[in-house]
Amino acid sequence: IKRAPESIPDVVPLRKRTTPMNPALAIRRNHTNNLVSQRPYRDRVIHLLALKSYTKPELLACLQRDGVNQKDRDSLGIILRDASLNTKDNTYSLKNHLFKDIQKDWPGYNETDKGLLELILS
């Protein structure tokens, strides 16, 4: 009795299919990140805290997406002195007197963020 030959795996691996990417969206996303990363570090932190409260690790994660250097990371504690700390959940929020420094046309804000900012400022 002869055995059936074992199946020989295909030499060429299966190719992954990727969904087509809209280049305009990628360019716009990169352009926005570049505009934000060129702004002062303090302004970037203030504009994040204007929308919602963050813990320190969450803030660092958001800032790292935009690109942050080690010197700026180390100065986050100094900047957070201007923020209010909620001791229940260790989140930082923006103090009221800093809302005057918020730019409504901040390049890191999308349309939803701009609408939320309008509600917060009113």
N, C-alpha and C positions, 0 to 999 in steps of 0.2 A: 504494500500500500504506500503510495507516494503522498507526501504532505503537500498541501497547497503552498505555493511560494509566499513568503512573507511580503507584505507590502513594503515597497521601498519608498522612504520619504522623498518628497519632491525636493530637488536640489535648490530650486528658487523659493525662498520663503514667501509667504503670502504678504502682499503689499497692503499696508494700512491705507484706508481711504480717509481722506481729510475733507472736511467741509470747505468749500471755497471761502476765502476771506475777502472782505471788502477792504481794499487798500486805503480808501479814503477814511474809513473809520480808524484804522491802525495809525495813519498819519495824524489824525486829529487827536487821538489818545496820547501819542508820543509828544505831540506839540504841546498839549495841555500840561503833561508831566514836566516838560522842559521849562515851561513858563513858571510853574510853581516852584521847581527846584532852584530857580535863579533868584527867587525872592528871599528876603531875610528869614532866618530860622524862627525868630520870635513871631513874625507875622504868620508864618505857616502854622505854628502851634495855636496862636490866637484864633485863626480862622477855622481850625478844626474844633476848638472848644466852643466856638460860637454856636455851632449846630447841636451839639450834644455833649454829655459828660463822658469822659474816658478814664480808664485806669492808665497808669504809666506804661505798662507793657502794650496796651492797645494803641496808645499814642505813638510809641516807638515803631510799632508795626505799620501804622499808617504813614508815618514820616519816612520809613525805610522804603516803602513803595515808590515814593517820590524821589528818593535818593538823598541820603544824609551822610555826612562824614563823621568821623569819630569825635572830632572836636565839638561839633554841634550836639551829638548824642550826650556828651559829658556835661554840656551846659543846660540840659533839659531841666534839671532840678532848680537852677537859678530862675529860669523862665516860669516854672510852675509855682514859684513864690507869689506870682501875681494872680494865681488862680485860687479858687476856693476848694478845699479838700473836704469831701463828705466822708467822715470817719466810719460810717456804717458799711459802705461798700468800697471804700478807698478809691473813689472816682474824683476827678478834678473837673470843675466847671468854671466858666469865665465869670469874673467879677463884673458887676454892673458898669463900673466906670470905664472898662475896656471896650465896651460895645461901641463907643464913639470912634474907635480905631478900625472898625470893620469896614471893608470895602465890599459894596454890594455886587460889584462886577469882578470878584476874585476869580482868576482863571481856573482854580481847582473846583469851583462849584458848578454842578450841572443844573438843569432847570428845576428839578425837585428841590435841590439844596437852596436855590435862590428863593423859591416860594416859601420854604420853611424859614429862611432867614427873615423874609418880610413879615411873617407872622410873629417871630420872636422879637423883632425890633419894634413892632407896633404895640 
